[in-house]
């Protein structure tokens, strides 16, 4: 993949984590919460966001080669 696509994926990962900490202002801590369900939801949100970013980059790469 190109550096541009890798930077998009890294940017989305950092953006998701930044949104978690912006949510911390409203007492939402996904990774340091006491409740295991909240931790799992926060981790799954991060994973799903990164998977969507990778798939989008792969689809765009495939379409640009056509």
Secondary structure, 3 states (H helix, E strand, C coil): CCHHHHHHHHHHHHHHHHHHHHHHHHCCCCCCCCCHHHHHHHHHHHHHHHHHHHHHHHHHHHHHHC
